[in-house]
Each structure stands twice: as structure tokens, then as C-alpha cells.
């Protein structure tokens, strides 16, 4: 919803548009916080007697969090577990995307499905998909699918329901060998999957052919290797640019499945946390479909994760050091 304006402030680490080497601190002021200053105050004297509590809502972190921390008001859980937190991850992701672009690596995210309506266009280049999605209210590249998605969202809004979907993030220009097959916790596919699954409401992740690979024979899954113009390449990219926990030089392709937002204007049933009697879930401020926004968040977390992996491999105290290391490595790849 449009209450937030999301203006980012740089508080440290940057001077005249260039990082200094010290920590970069970003801040985004949450405008809605002003409406809750007393209701969420840390001071005991601000306590409001008789304030309505929020009972656990289906599909949220409410019940698990209330049990874990012995709370009787879901408000103590939902403020922290809210996807509002992703705003700052998008800001950090933008910084990482700038860092990667300066190294010739591009990260692009867009929507490929909402409410079972899939965008068609396998023949469309990734950059063209991204350019089209930037102009789309559904953040997708297929105008026909976009119209049907909008209709589905309008219908869901009228019925007090919500919708989920699938987002895709692609990475161009990442050289082979980023990540690790040696250390389980440094496998890049695992780290990317973990980053995507950390986004609120994401319930599934796939790389390349993903779950479809489980339904095919090996001859229709694995990518044959070729060599031309002084470089290895894959004849297909069903692996999604990742093999053995490392990049293989092809385009990285990852997707995340987002469930429908669990806050419904036609609320589901829960129970009163104290009496255990049936109770209609509280309706908080919510959207009908957040999949287009989730594509931006997914793009950001992929950029953050990849930037970390790039720094691990190519290191250095300055962009000049990193570029020198990366270019030397790319020169090596041309001699293999």
C-alpha cells in the first residue's frame, strides 16, 4: 500500500558518491511507525490499559512466535516479522547491484506467474524481459498475461481474498567457479536458495529446470558441454548456471514461489489465545497481491548473496583491487 515513501538516507561510509571503506549505514524511516509510537512504546508508563490484543492469524508467524516467547498479544510478533523489513534489504541490494554491474555482472528480477497465470515468451532475451517488466504494474514481460493477472487481482480484492505467484531472477556475466563444491555451507545454490526462502511468504525455490528436472530422464536434464572461441559453454542451461555448488559460466536462473498474503479482508478462523474459543482473525493493513514487489526483493537478496560470494573469491580493499583480480581470473578462463 502507498502510505510508505521509502526514502533512503546514507548515514555513513559514503562521501561524494564513493564508498570510503568504512561501514555503509542506510536508514529508511517507516511513516506508519508514527501511528504506533504509544501502542508499541518501550516505556512502562505509556502502557494503554484495555487495548485490544491481536489473536494469532493463520499463515503468519503469530502463533509460533507467541508460544516461543510467551506472549499473549500477536502484536509483539507481527511488527517484527512483517515483510516491511525487506525495504532495507532492497536498499542494500541496490548497492550490491551497483557493485556487481561495475564488475560486468547484471542481476534482473521479474514476475513469471500470478494466480496460475504464466507469462509466455521463452524467446525473449533476459534484458528485454527486464526492460518490459520495469514498465509493467505486475512487473512482468507478457502484456496478455498482465491483463489477465490484473483481472484476477481485481476479482480477489472484491472477494476479500489474496493471490500468490512465482518470480524469476537471472544473473548475467558471472564467471565460472564462484561458490564451492568443497564446503557445504558455501555452495552458492544453497546460499541463494536460503536467501530467497528468507523472504516472507516464500514457500519454494528452484534453480534452472528445478522441480521439472525430477520428472525427466537424465538425458533431458544435464547440459552437454561444448568448446568454441576459446571458451567452454553449455549447449543448454537446464542447470540454471549452477553445478556442484558453483557457477558454471552460464546465466544463473533462480525462481521463488510466493504464497498468497495470509491477511485476508474476508478473514479466516482462528482461536482466542486466552479462552481458546473460535475467533475471526484480525484484519491488518494488507495488499491483495505482493508478488510484483517480491520480485524486487528477490532481485535484491540474490544480489547481496552473489556480492558476498564474489568478494570471497576476488577480495581486495578497493574496486581497483577487485577488478584486477577478476580480470586476471577471466584471462585465465580464456586459456583453460
C-alpha positions, -999 to +999 in steps of 0.1 A: +000+000+000+011+036-007+015+050+029+053+045+028+075+066+006+108+047+012+134+075+011+168+061+019+194+080+039+231+073+038+244+078+074+280+067+070+305+051+047+300+073+016+314+106+006+305+124-026+291+093-042+320+070-034+324+044-006+351+051+019+359+016+031+341+021+064+307+005+071+279+019+049+249+027+070+214+031+053+182+042+070+146+041+059+121+059+080+088+040+085+060+065+083+034+041+098+055+038+129+043+073+140+008+058+144+021+032+168+045+053+189+025+049+221+010+015+213+045+000+209+063+022+233+092+006+253+082+027+284+060+011+311+043+044+318+029+045+282+010+013+287-026+015+274-050-004+296-077-024+278-061-021+244-074-048+220-049-076+216-043-094+183-051-131+183-029-155+162-037-152+125-035-182+101-005-182+078+016-158+099+044-161+124+019-151+152+012-184+169+047-199+168+062-166+180+036-162+208+044-198+220+081-193+217+084-160+236+054-165+260+034-135+246-004-132+247-006-105+220+004-112+184+012-075+180+046-083+197+053-108+169+038-093+138+056-060+140+090-077+138+080-105+114+064-081+089+077-081+053+082-043+058+117-054+069+125-061+032+126-024+024+161-021+038+172-053+021+162-038-012+182-007-004+213-028+004+206-049-027+207-018-049+242-011-035+252-047-043+237-045-078+258-013-085+289-031-072+282-061-094+274-040-125+308-023-122+323-058-125+302-067-156+276-088-137+239-079-140+211-090-117+175-088-130+142-099-114+106-101-127+073-119-123+066-151-143+033-162-128+005-148-106-025-169-096-016-197-120-014-172-150+020-177-165+039-152-187+048-166-221+079-157-240+108-181-238+123-165-269+125-131-252+160-121-242+166-116-204+174-079-208+142-073-228+122-092-202+136-070-176+130-038-196+094-047-202+088-056-165+101-022-154+071-007-172+046-032-160+023-028-129+026-066-125+063-064-131+060-090-159+070-090-196+039-105-213+012-079-219-015-106-224-007-123-191-005-089-174-041-081-184-053-115-170-032-111-138-048-077-132-083-091-137-075-119-112-062-094-087-093-073-090-116-103-085-096-114-055-099-079-040-137-079-045-140-113-027-116-103+001-090-129-010-053-128-019-030-142-046+005-156-048+028-163-077+063-170-090+092-146-095+124-153-115+159-137-110+186-141-137+222-131-134+243-124-165+281-122-166+291-143-136+322-163-144+326-200-137+339-210-103+321-187-078+309-207-048+323-240-036+319-278-040+342-283-011+322-267+018+285-275+022+278-241+037+295-222+008+276-239-020+262-210-040+230-227-049+223-234-013+231-198-003+208-184-030+180-208-020+184-198+016+183-161+007+151-165-013+135-186+013+142-159+039+117-136+021+084-136+039+057-158+023+082-176+000+075-214+002+096-228-026+128-222-047+141-238-078+172-234-099+171-238-136+148-266-146+141-271-109+113-295-099+108-304-136+143-320-136+129-346-112+103-356-138+127-361-167+153-387-176+190-376-172+194-372-210+168-344-208+182-327-177+220-324-179+236-298-201+261-310-227+295-292-227+309-275-258+340-255-266+342-226-291+361-193-295+384-202-266+358-209-240+337-238-226+299-235-228+268-255-221+246-263-251+215-259-229+210-242-194+187-266-175+212-263-146+204-226-143+241-217-143+249-236-112+266-271-109+281-286-078+275-255-058+294-233-082+286-211-111+294-227-145+296-196-166+261-197-179+232-174-169+221-180-133+184-187-132+165-190-099+128-188-091+109-183-059+072-193-052+053-169-030+022-179-012-009-156-011-006-130+016-022-146+047-040-114+059-075-115+042-102-089+042-125-119+044-107-132+075-101-169+082-109-186+115-085-187+145-089-190+182-089-165+211-055-170+226-069-168+262-103-186+260-094-209+231-128-201+216-133-197+179-124-162+167-122-144+133-087-134+125-078-097+129-075-077+097-043-057+095-033-033+067-026-055+037-024-059+000-042-084-023-010-095-042+026-086-033+042-107-060+054-078-081+071-063-050+085-097-041+103-098-075+122-066-064+130-082-030+142-114-047+164-094-070+180-077-040+187-108-019+203-126-049+225-095-055+235-094-018+243-131-017+263-130-050+282-099-040+293-117-008+305-147-029+323-125-054+341-107-026+351-141-011+367-152-043+382-119-056+386-099-024+406-067-021+404-033-003+392-013-033+373-017-065+406-014-084+419-045-064+387-065-071+386-056-108+423-065-112+417-099-095+386-106-115+401-096-149+431-118-142+408-147-134+388-140-166+420-140-186+429-174-170+395-188-181+403-179-217+434-201-215+419-232-200 
